[in-house]
Amino acid sequence: MPRSIIAGIGMYVPENVVTNNDLTKYMDTSDEWIQERTGIKERRYAHRTNETTTTMGVEAAKIAIERAGITAHDIDFIVFATLSPDYYFPGCGVLVQRAMHMKEIGALDVRNQCSGFVYAMSVADQFIRSGMYKNILVIGAEKHSFGLDFTTRGRNVSVIFGDGAGAVVLQPTEEDDRGIMSTHLHSDGGEAEILAMYNPGTHANHWKDGLADFDEAEIANMFMSHQMIDNAQLFPNMDGQAVFKKAVVKFPEVIMEALDKNGYQPSDIKVLIPHQANLRIAQFVQQKLKLRDDQVFNNIQKYGNTTAASVPIALCEAWQEGRIQKGDLVCLAAFGSGFTWASALIKW
Ligand code: COA
């Protein structure tokens, strides 16, 4: 069975840099608070009308495809991970197929938030291993800036997130000492609402109230209503401390799972690319696994948390900086809403 290699990688971040001080114009926060709690100094926000999650994904994909030495016409499957799609439906995958004038190939959207890219790559890896496809485009992209509460009420969430995109092209290789060695996917829906955007949705408050009878007026307002807008119910919700506590357990667990499966130790990792959730979480993981500074790549300081885009953006930057060479052991790890968490071990 062939393994998959990352044949090309690309990233795109919008030009518009938004510093922590910029955010103080809209909400009661400070550069000091944000840096101390999250490590973030600035993030990028997409152009409000000229850039979407899909267009950013396409920019990253163009670079990945060119670096793979192929054309968009050679791509035979798309997997697109995002929590901020252009449309409620259809997904961004088909919009990439259209924008890049690709053949009538399959396009799959993955909705696994911060773990989305690792999940998407795992799905693509299975298609490569089975021999079904030869050139799979995997994209993680987000335009968070369109959907955040920029008042003080939403500051615990809004200061964290940024926009951007990353993409890879996966291809099969016959070299048995290279490629994606294994991927590991997990979930625990027991705390699904701890980090979630409930509306618009079809939940009808079942998770809160259980099955119940509502009158027609209440039902009419359940999917989308003026009340939701007035009460800021169309923004993400997060219990930051609960997320933090779970993340610092699950990150090391899923990294060790990947290493154990392949007979490696943390000291064998050349570069760990953790999902850029919060610099404090990454530092905690580094400490727990006794990794040196040069073994962990972080760029949350510049981009904030870009959810499904964070792993491919960080992987791309690490590679562009020459931190990853052929034969190096690279570990990707992610944790986020769901909760979901995942890892991938790659011999570059
Ligand atoms: N600026 C200033 N003050 C803020 C603030 C902001 N942006 N956001 C929250 N605060 C305030 C709170 O209102 C609270 O004030 P109070 O004590 O007067 O009530 C105080 O800071 C502490 O809030 P708390 O939510 O307990 O802070 P925290 O230490 O848990 O830090 C996070 C908040 C979000 C930075 C932190 O919990 C975190 O990073 N969690 C993980 C989140 C994450 O990684 N999410 C992505 C998932 S992949």
Boltz pocket constraint, residues with backbone or C-beta under 6 A from the ligand:
constraints:
  - pocket:
      binder: B
      contacts: [[A, 28], [A, 29], [A, 30], [A, 33], [A, 34], [A, 37], [A, 38], [A, 114], [A, 155], [A, 156], [A, 157], [A, 159], [A, 160], [A, 195], [A, 238], [A, 239], [A, 240], [A, 241], [A, 243], [A, 244], [A, 277], [A, 278], [A, 281], [A, 305], [A, 335], [A, 336], [A, 337]]
      max_distance: 6.0
